[in-house]
Amino acid sequence: MQLPADFIQKYQQLLKNQAAEFLASFNNEATAGFRLNPLKVQAQYVDEDCSQPIAHISNAYYGTINGNNIDHLAGWIYSQDPSAMHVAQFAQPNPHERVLDLCAAPGGKTTQLAALMQDTGLLVANEINRSRARVLSSNVERWGLQHTLVTNNSPQELAKYFPEFFDCIVVDAPCSGEGLFRKDSEAMQYWSLEYVQKCAQRQRQILIEAVKMLRPGGRLIYSTCTFAPEEDEQNINWLTQKFNLTILPLHHYEGMDCGRPEWGDNNLELRKAVRLFPHHYQGEGHFICVLQKAGDAVATSTAKMNTTKLPNLKLWQEFVDHTLVDVHFDSLIVQKNTLYNAALEFSQHHPQIVRNGLMLGEFKKNRFEPNHALVLALKPTQFQQVIELEAEQFQHFIHGEALIIDNQGYNKGWVAVSFEHKIFSWGKLVGTQLKNFYPKGLRQ
């Protein structure tokens, strides 16, 4: 790999006798990993090779996955760089907390945070870029999350709605992407010494807004996928000087380096941060630091803000009675004929919302049509009818085709559709025909 000359010179000066090994690591293949969704699956039930667990990460393994197979389509697995997995793991969100993933797309940390929270409390996943926010929302849906609010706001806009609101905030900041060089050669085209400085300044603006949204006693997790001291140690040193924040110690497992005080105004507290270099740790590289805001550390409640009266409740209840088992939602709202179980309810003013909790379905004339998100969020035992497809049927179904089946023993109406005992879609039985409700945007 032909690294930029300024990059080589910079890290030769910074790393000295370690520079040669660090720079040589960019010629190695990128490291791949994936996580299982503990809300849905255990390792023995997936088709992937789970023989190489990633140490100290819950439900994580080294290896490459097929994004078109049933494990992925059913939301059982998620592909993610092993280094990046440590961000959410070090955040250690507790069940029932209020957690913000401020720069969340494409959703790796969001899905991991939700899994660690056991899909309880409130998780707000924000992304400033609209198209990336839609990708984030799609991954939240596939993971089957019920208590996640996906927003599309700048940090400055979001801070207006959530002053001192969150127990835990993760800022995996947009950065110069030096840890992406091995898996995305285009990342090098953007890189320059000036771009590093620009990123560092942008990160400070994001951090200012994040501190506004963090409650007293709350935790701020700052991370980047770059090695630049300007974006890492220097920003943390600046942050602790500007705000009443304390750096918390992180356990440095094998292969993890300490933060470098000499790169951050000789602030010795920076040693508590974690650096993941690709020549020491099997991953693409990351910087992670956890800080705590001064003040009362008592966790806040996740009580809802407001309630909305429901039209068409009878149609929803009829659907539940005929299709589901032991399903109860207590935060139902209707927006433009779409029924949600809201992660958070607002009175009037609210941020730009892409997905508010679990989208249950849509009222159409005198009927209720369930949303794809609902079928992915429920357990197999919560459906009255599940139709298991054979391999050939599965291939036809994900292409969008209806199927003719032996419907003996099945009642007409909505059914969950499964392959390898992994539910991935709605279908509707009409006589011997299984109508296809697999979303058009996901068909292969």
N, C-alpha and C positions, 0 to 999 in steps of 0.2 A: 504494500500500500504506500502510495506517495503522499506523505503528510506535508502540510504547509510548512515552509521553511521557518516562518516566525513561530509556529507551534513547536517545532523541534528545538529551536534555540531557547525558547522560553522554558521548556521543561528540562532541558539540559542544565540551565541555571538553577531552577528550583529544586530538582531532584538529585542533582550532582551524580554520585556514584550509582544511584538507582535508575538514572535516566535511560541507560541503554536497554535494560530489561523492560522498563515501562514502554518505551517506543517500539521495541521488538514485538510486544504483545499485540500490537495493532495488525500484525500479519497473520495472527491466528484467526480461526473461524469464530464467528459470533456464537455466544452461548444462548441456548434456548431453554425455556422452562414452561411449566403450566401448573395451574392450581385446580384442585377439585372443588366443587361446590358442596360444602358440608350441609347445606340446607336441603340437598337432594340426594346425595350419593356417598357411597364408601368405595374405597380403592378397588375392592375385588369385583365391582360391577362394571367398571369402565373397560373399553377396548384398548386403552393406551398402556404403554410400558411404564409401570410404576415401580420399577426395580431400583431407581436412583433417587431417593428422597433428598430434598434440599434441607440441610441441617438448620434447625431452629425456626423453620417456617411451617406453619400449620397447613397440612394437605397440599404440599408443594413437591414437585418432582422436576428433574432435568429431563429434557427431551422435546421433540417437535411433534405437534399435533396436526391433524387434518381438519381444517376449518369447515369441511363439507360433510363430515360424518355425523352420525346421530348423537354422539356424546356432546359435540359442540352445539348442534341445532337444538338439543333439548336443554341446554344450559347447565350441563354437568361439569364442564371444564372451561378454563380460560387460559389463553396463551399469554405469558408475561416474562419479561427479563428477570432472572433470579435476583439481580442486584436491587431492582425496583421493588421487589416483594418485601424487602426489609423496612420500607417506609411505613406501611400500614402496620406491620408487625411490631415495630418500635413505638408506634402511636398508642397501641394497646387500648383501643376504645372499649369502654364498658357497656354492657347491655343497658338500655334505657337512657343513655346519655344523648345530648344534642351534639352532633358532630357535623362539621363542614369540611368538604373536600373542595377547596376553592378553585383549583385549576384542574378539573377532574377528567377531561376527555383523554383517551377514549373510554376509560372506565375500569382499568385494572385495579387501581387503588380503591375506587368506590366499591367494587364488588368484594374486594378483600376486607375493607372496613365493615361492610354490611355483614359479611360472614362472621367476623369476630364479634360483632354486636348481636349475633343471632337474629338478625332482621327485627330488632326491637328499637325502641326510642325513636329518634328522628335523625336521618342522614340527609343533609342537603348537598347535592352534587352540582357544582356550578361550572359552566364553561362559557367564556366570552364569545367565542366564535360560533355562529349559528349552525353551520353545517357539522362542525365537530360536536356541538351539543346534541344534534340528532343522533349521531353515532353513539354518544354516551347514553342517551335515552334508550336506544335499541339494546345496548348491552345490559342496562339495568333491567329491561323487560325480560331479556333472555335468561338472566340470572334468577328471575322469579321474585324480585324484591317488592315488598308491600309497604315499607315505611320510608321510602326515599323520595325526596322532592328534587327534581332536576330543573335547574334554572339557567337562564341565558342572559347574564348580566356582567358588566364590568365590576371589579371589586369595589369601586367607588359607589356604584349604584346599589350594590347588594348591602353595603354597610349602612345605608339609610334605613333598611327594613329590619336589620338584626343587630342593634346596638347591644354590646356586652351580653350576647345571647347564647353563645356556644361554649360547651365544656371542653371541646377539643377541636382544633382547626389544623388541617393538613394543607400545607402550601408546597406542592411539588411544582416549583416555579418554572415558567418558560425560561430556557437558558440557551447558552451557546452550543449545547449538544455535543460536547467532546466525547461523551460516552456513547454516542450513536454512530461514530465513525465506522465501526466494523460492520454494522448491519445496514447502514444507510449512507452510501458514499456521497449522496447529495448534501448531507449535513456539513461536509467539508467545504462545499462551495459557498456556504453562508458565513463560514468562520473567518474572522480576522481579529486582530488585537482591538480594533475599534468596536467591533461587534460585541466582544466580551464586555467592554465598558458600557455599551448601550444596554446590554442585558442586565448588568449589575444595577444600573439606575432604575430600570423598569421593575426589577425585583424589589427594590426598596419602596417604590410606590405601592406595590401589591402588599408588602408587609405592613405598611402604615395602616392600610384599610383592614387587614386581618386583625391587627391588635385592637382596633375599634370594636370588632365583633366578638372578641374573646372575653368571657366573663372573668372577674377576679378569681384567681386560683386555677383558671383553666390552663390547658396545655396547648402549645403551638409547636407543630412539627414542620420544620423547614427542610426541604431537600431539593437537590438538583441532580441532573445526570451529566454534570460537567466537572472537570477537575480544577477549574480556574479559581484561584484564591480570591479574586475580585468578587466572584459570585458566591463564594462559600464562606471562608473564615472572615473575610473583611466585612461582608454583609452582616454576619452574626455579631461581630464585634461592634459594628455601628448600631445594630438593633438593641443590644444590651446597654449601650451608652445613652440611647435616645429614650428608651422606655424602661419601666421597672419590671424587667424580665430576668429570670435566673436560668442559666443553662443546667439542665438535669443530666446526671451521668447515665450513659448507655453501656450495656455490657458489650465488650469487644470480644467477639468470638474469633476462633481461628481464621486467619486470613484477612481480618479487619484491621485497618490502620486507625490511629487516633487523628483527630484534627490537628493542624499544625499551628501552634501559637505564633511561631516566627512569621507566618503568613498573615497574621491578624493583629498587628500592633503588640505582639508578645503577650497577649491575653492568655494566661495559663489555663483558664476555664475552657478554652477551645479544645483542649485534649479530651474533653468529655464527648465531643462529637465523633462520628464514625465516618471514615473514608473507605470506600471500596475501590481499590485499584485493580485493573484487569490482570496485572502480573502477580497479584497476591491472592485475589479472590475470583472464583469461577463465576464471572458475570461480566456485564459490560461497563460497570462503574457507576458509583453514586456517592453523594455527600448527604449525610443525615444529621440533624441536630434537633433536640427536643428542649423546649424552654417552657417555663411556667410564669404566669402573670401573678404579681403580688396580690394578696387579698384572700378572702374567704374561699376555701376549696370545697364547700358543700355543693354537691351536684344539684342541678336544677330539675324542675319537673318538665315533662313533655306534654303537658295538658294542651288541648286544642284551644284555638283562639275564638272560634265562633261556630255556629251551626246554621245549616240551611235547610228549609223545608223541601221535602222531596215530592215532585210530581211523578206520576206513573209508577209508584211503588208497587202496585198490584202486579204489573207486568214482570218486574224483577222478581217478586216473590214467587210467582208462578213458575218462572224459569228455575229458580232454586229448588222448588218442590219437585219438579219433574227431572232435574238433571244432576243435582249435587247432594252431598251428604255431610251433615255436621259442619256447615259453613255459615259463619256469622261475621258481619262487618258492622262496626259501630260508628263510622265516620263518613257516611254516605253523603255525597253532594252531586248535583247535576249541573253540568256546564254545557250549553248548546246541545242538549239532548244526549250527552255522553255522561254515563254514570261512573263515578270514581269512589273508591274508598280512600279518602284524602290522608296524606301524610301530615299535612298541616292546613288548617282552615284559616282564611283571611276574611276580615270584615269588608274592607273596600280596597285600600291601597295594598298592592303586592308586587313583588318582582316579576320579571318576565318568566313565566312558567312554561316549561316544555312537557313535564310529566309530574303530576301531583299524586304521589302514592300509586295505588293500583288502579289501572283503567279496567273497569269491569265489563263495559259494553255500551251499546247504543240503542236508544229507543227509536224504532222505525215504524211509523204508523201505529198499528195496534199489536206490535210484537217487540220483543227484546232480543238483540243479537249480541252474543258475548264477544269480547275482545280477545285477541291472541294472548295478551298479557295474563289474563285470568287462567287460561289453561296451563301456562307455564308456572304459575305461582302456587297452584294447589297440589296436594299430595294425591297419589293414585287412589287411596282409600276414600277420597272426598268426591269421587265421581260415581254416579249410579251405574254408568256403562263405560267400559273401555274396550275398544276394538284393537286387537293386536294384529299388525300387518306382517306378512311375509316379505322377504327381501325384494322380490320383484314388484310387489304391490307398493312397497315403500318408495322405490325409484319412480314409479308412475305418480304417486301421490305428491312427492316434493317437486315434480314437474308441473303440478297444478291440475292433474287429471282426476276426474271422478272414478270411483271403483264400483264394480258389481260384486257383491259379496253374498255369502250365505248368511242371511239375517236371522236364522233360527235361534230363538232365545233372546233376541234383542227387541226392544221397543223402538218405535219411530221417534225421531227427535234428535236432540244434540247428544253427541258422544265425544269422549276423549279418544284421540288416535295415538297409538303407541307403536314403536318398533324396538325390538330387543328389550321390551318392558320399560321403555323410556318414552314418556308422553311428550309429544312435540307439537300437537295441533288439535284444533276442533274439526269435527266432521258432523254431518247431519244425515241421518238415515231417513230415506223416503222410499218405502218398499224395499227392493233389493239394491238400491243405489246408495252409495256413500258419497254425498256431495262434499266437495273439497273447499275448506275454508282456510287452507294454509296461505298466509299473506303473499300477495303477488310479488312484493319486493324481495321476498326470501326464496322464491322458487328457483330451481336449478335447471 
